[in-house]
Amino acid sequence: MSDASDFPNKVEEEVSPEEQEQSEDSSEDEAAGDTEMDFLRSLFSSTLGLGSAEKVLDELTLDGVVRYINSGKCKNIVCMVGAGISTSAGIPDFRSPGTGLYANLQKYNLPYPEAIFQIDYFKKHPEPFFALARELYPGQFKPTICHYFIKMLKDRKLLRRCYTQNIDTLERVAGLEGEDLIEAHGTFYTSHCVSFCCRKEYTLDWMKDKIFSDAIPKCEKCSSLVKPDIVFFGESLPARFFTSVKQDFPRCDLLIIMGTSLQVQPFASLVSRVSKSCPRLLINMEKAGEADPMLGLLGFGGGMDFDSDKAYRDVAHISTCDDGCLALAELLGWKVELEEVVKKEHTRIDSQDKEKSRESRGAAAGASSASVDPKAKAEE
């Protein structure tokens, strides 16, 4: 995947912040428009019966997926992941009855659960979001087996990209880099002032200090609110999401979907962006993303098909994401290595946390000692 450094240098021209913002907005609109047009082309192609649907898997099971991976024909795996890959780390998902995030927001007195991630509500009432952020803030949790399995795909040069709905940054903690990731719903990794005239950027550590000091983060430059770069309802997805989809999904030769209900658009529609021949593996607690029967009768394909007589490429493994990844790793001969990596990395993270805790206590003790009245010391 190319970036700006791959192209010949051009003469730099001074661009005002207003012009730059208009240019970025225009690029985002164009990317979104191209994506919609590509989706319509795919839809009409399916409706008219155009294109071939080659069967790649010899059977619709994990074993069939593993034989395909081991065949050497699978070199561009795309992962699509949601909150379900982080639940074993102690982070709740959104929609599980009783335990999901939306089922446990009563204490914030919201007009409706989704309001906590609504941009207009946030600008008027930021307190509930930052109270919740304090509970879920990155750095308090360790990556799961599933996160490290994705990292193993990268290490074996099988991973093209990981598209995540999550904002917990655990993919980065597990070792994926920015180039490996499309954080479709944004991230806590950076934050920005919400004022269009300012947009000053802040770091993860800066935001963490504000949140854990019970202060509402305010811009040091203009005093407006500062919000983590996560995508709220009412905001556009990052432009990079749309441009990367156009590059990655046509080249994808195995789509692995884990821990997502596939209910939030446009993320959910990505399952239809791979070629008709591309196998799709779902690892989840329940089946998701299945085609609407009525749309199927009308010839509109794209949804997952696990059980019909026409099923030829979709595999559902119903389990937790960790158990599914362990089962897949065992069949691939990677299980022992995966378990060793998880143990080693969790030990490293625990050690770092203890060191930070010691440094924090030392700094606090030093500050306390420095604040003692010199006269009192002399009297002693």
Solvent accessible surface area in square Angstrom, and as a share of the most:
residue,aa,sasa,rsa
1,M,97,0.43
2,S,71,0.46
3,D,81,0.42
4,A,92,0.71
5,S,98,0.63
6,D,89,0.46
7,F,128,0.53
8,P,114,0.71
9,N,154,0.79
10,K,174,0.74
11,V,140,0.81
12,E,165,0.74
13,E,142,0.64
14,E,182,0.82
15,V,84,0.48
16,S,43,0.28
17,P,103,0.65
18,E,112,0.50
19,E,97,0.44
20,Q,97,0.43
21,E,56,0.25
22,Q,127,0.56
23,S,65,0.42
24,E,98,0.44
25,D,75,0.39
26,S,51,0.33
27,S,60,0.39
28,E,38,0.17
29,D,100,0.52
30,E,113,0.51
31,A,7,0.06
32,A,26,0.20
33,G,35,0.34
34,D,64,0.33
35,T,17,0.10
36,E,113,0.51
37,M,98,0.44
38,D,36,0.19
39,F,72,0.30
40,L,75,0.37
41,R,147,0.54
42,S,44,0.28
43,L,39,0.20
44,F,117,0.49
45,S,32,0.20
46,S,31,0.20
47,T,51,0.30
48,L,128,0.64
49,G,58,0.55
50,L,100,0.50
51,G,65,0.63
52,S,91,0.58
53,A,55,0.42
54,E,112,0.50
55,K,116,0.49
56,V,47,0.27
57,L,4,0.02
58,D,96,0.50
59,E,68,0.31
60,L,55,0.28
61,T,55,0.32
62,L,17,0.09
63,D,59,0.30
64,G,1,0.01
65,V,1,0.00
66,V,10,0.05
67,R,112,0.41
68,Y,20,0.07
69,I,10,0.05
70,N,102,0.52
71,S,62,0.40
72,G,40,0.38
73,K,151,0.64
74,C,1,0.01
75,K,131,0.55
76,N,44,0.22
77,I,0,0.00
78,V,0,0.00
79,C,0,0.00
80,M,0,0.00
81,V,0,0.00
82,G,1,0.01
83,A,21,0.16
84,G,22,0.21
85,I,1,0.01
86,S,1,0.01
87,T,58,0.34
88,S,78,0.50
89,A,24,0.18
90,G,52,0.50
91,I,17,0.09
92,P,45,0.28
93,D,29,0.15
94,F,64,0.27
95,R,105,0.38
96,S,38,0.24
97,P,130,0.82
98,G,58,0.55
99,T,101,0.59
100,G,0,0.00
101,L,12,0.06
102,Y,31,0.12
103,A,39,0.30
104,N,70,0.36
105,L,8,0.04
106,Q,135,0.60
107,K,132,0.56
108,Y,29,0.11
109,N,132,0.68
110,L,30,0.15
111,P,88,0.55
112,Y,104,0.40
113,P,52,0.33
114,E,64,0.29
115,A,1,0.00
116,I,4,0.02
117,F,19,0.08
118,Q,52,0.23
119,I,18,0.09
120,D,95,0.49
121,Y,43,0.16
122,F,2,0.01
123,K,95,0.40
124,K,156,0.66
125,H,87,0.39
126,P,12,0.07
127,E,98,0.44
128,P,17,0.11
129,F,6,0.02
130,F,4,0.02
131,A,26,0.20
132,L,7,0.03
133,A,3,0.03
134,R,76,0.28
135,E,83,0.37
136,L,36,0.18
137,Y,1,0.00
138,P,6,0.04
139,G,52,0.50
140,Q,88,0.39
141,F,39,0.16
142,K,66,0.28
143,P,1,0.00
144,T,6,0.04
145,I,39,0.20
146,C,0,0.00
147,H,2,0.01
148,Y,2,0.01
149,F,1,0.00
150,I,1,0.00
151,K,45,0.19
152,M,4,0.02
153,L,0,0.00
154,K,54,0.23
155,D,84,0.44
156,R,86,0.31
157,K,174,0.74
158,L,26,0.13
159,L,25,0.12
160,R,55,0.20
161,R,9,0.03
162,C,0,0.00
163,Y,0,0.00
164,T,0,0.00
165,Q,28,0.12
166,N,13,0.07
167,I,37,0.19
168,D,12,0.06
169,T,8,0.05
170,L,2,0.01
171,E,3,0.01
172,R,65,0.24
173,V,58,0.34
174,A,7,0.05
175,G,27,0.26
176,L,5,0.02
177,E,111,0.50
178,G,30,0.29
179,E,87,0.39
180,D,23,0.12
181,L,2,0.01
182,I,3,0.02
183,E,25,0.11
184,A,0,0.00
185,H,32,0.14
186,G,5,0.05
187,T,15,0.08
188,F,7,0.03
189,Y,102,0.39
190,T,37,0.21
191,S,0,0.00
192,H,37,0.16
193,C,0,0.00
194,V,28,0.16
195,S,29,0.19
196,F,145,0.60
197,C,135,0.81
198,C,25,0.15
199,R,108,0.39
200,K,77,0.33
201,E,101,0.45
202,Y,11,0.04
203,T,84,0.49
204,L,46,0.23
205,D,97,0.50
206,W,40,0.14
207,M,0,0.00
208,K,78,0.33
209,D,96,0.50
210,K,60,0.26
211,I,1,0.00
212,F,86,0.36
213,S,72,0.46
214,D,104,0.54
215,A,43,0.33
216,I,52,0.26
217,P,0,0.00
218,K,101,0.43
219,C,4,0.03
220,E,118,0.53
221,K,149,0.63
222,C,57,0.34
223,S,81,0.52
224,S,33,0.21
225,L,19,0.09
226,V,0,0.00
227,K,17,0.07
228,P,0,0.00
229,D,39,0.20
230,I,6,0.03
231,V,34,0.20
232,F,3,0.01
233,F,77,0.32
234,G,73,0.70
235,E,63,0.28
236,S,78,0.50
237,L,20,0.10
238,P,50,0.31
239,A,33,0.25
240,R,90,0.33
241,F,1,0.01
242,F,22,0.09
243,T,58,0.34
244,S,0,0.00
245,V,0,0.00
246,K,75,0.32
247,Q,67,0.30
248,D,0,0.00
249,F,1,0.00
250,P,83,0.52
251,R,135,0.49
252,C,6,0.04
253,D,28,0.14
254,L,0,0.00
255,L,0,0.00
256,I,0,0.00
257,I,0,0.00
258,M,0,0.00
259,G,6,0.06
260,T,8,0.05
261,S,39,0.25
262,L,15,0.08
263,Q,116,0.52
264,V,36,0.21
265,Q,117,0.52
266,P,46,0.29
267,F,0,0.00
268,A,7,0.06
269,S,34,0.22
270,L,4,0.02
271,V,8,0.04
272,S,22,0.14
273,R,32,0.12
274,V,12,0.07
275,S,54,0.35
276,K,62,0.26
277,S,25,0.16
278,C,4,0.02
279,P,1,0.01
280,R,5,0.02
281,L,0,0.00
282,L,0,0.00
283,I,0,0.00
284,N,13,0.07
285,M,128,0.57
286,E,109,0.49
287,K,80,0.34
288,A,10,0.08
289,G,25,0.24
290,E,89,0.40
291,A,42,0.32
292,D,72,0.37
293,P,106,0.67
294,M,128,0.57
295,L,88,0.44
296,G,42,0.41
297,L,145,0.72
298,L,111,0.55
299,G,32,0.30
300,F,61,0.25
301,G,45,0.43
302,G,24,0.23
303,G,22,0.21
304,M,2,0.01
305,D,44,0.23
306,F,22,0.09
307,D,102,0.53
308,S,58,0.37
309,D,155,0.80
310,K,172,0.73
311,A,20,0.16
312,Y,57,0.22
313,R,21,0.08
314,D,3,0.02
315,V,5,0.03
316,A,30,0.23
317,H,50,0.22
318,I,87,0.44
319,S,23,0.15
320,T,62,0.36
321,C,7,0.04
322,D,22,0.11
323,D,78,0.40
324,G,0,0.00
325,C,0,0.00
326,L,34,0.17
327,A,31,0.24
328,L,0,0.00
329,A,0,0.00
330,E,104,0.47
331,L,75,0.37
332,L,18,0.09
333,G,66,0.64
334,W,26,0.09
335,K,62,0.26
336,V,104,0.60
337,E,74,0.33
338,L,0,0.00
339,E,80,0.36
340,E,107,0.48
341,V,43,0.25
342,V,19,0.11
343,K,151,0.64
344,K,145,0.61
345,E,34,0.15
346,H,47,0.21
347,T,87,0.50
348,R,95,0.35
349,I,17,0.09
350,D,56,0.29
351,S,64,0.41
352,Q,84,0.37
353,D,62,0.32
354,K,130,0.55
355,E,75,0.34
356,K,132,0.56
357,S,45,0.29
358,R,128,0.47
359,E,105,0.47
360,S,70,0.45
361,R,150,0.55
362,G,45,0.43
363,A,69,0.54
364,A,63,0.49
365,A,63,0.49
366,G,42,0.40
367,A,66,0.51
368,S,68,0.44
369,S,58,0.38
370,A,88,0.68
371,S,91,0.58
372,V,66,0.38
373,D,78,0.40
374,P,104,0.65
375,K,154,0.65
376,A,42,0.32
377,K,107,0.45
378,A,88,0.69
379,E,151,0.68
380,E,172,0.77
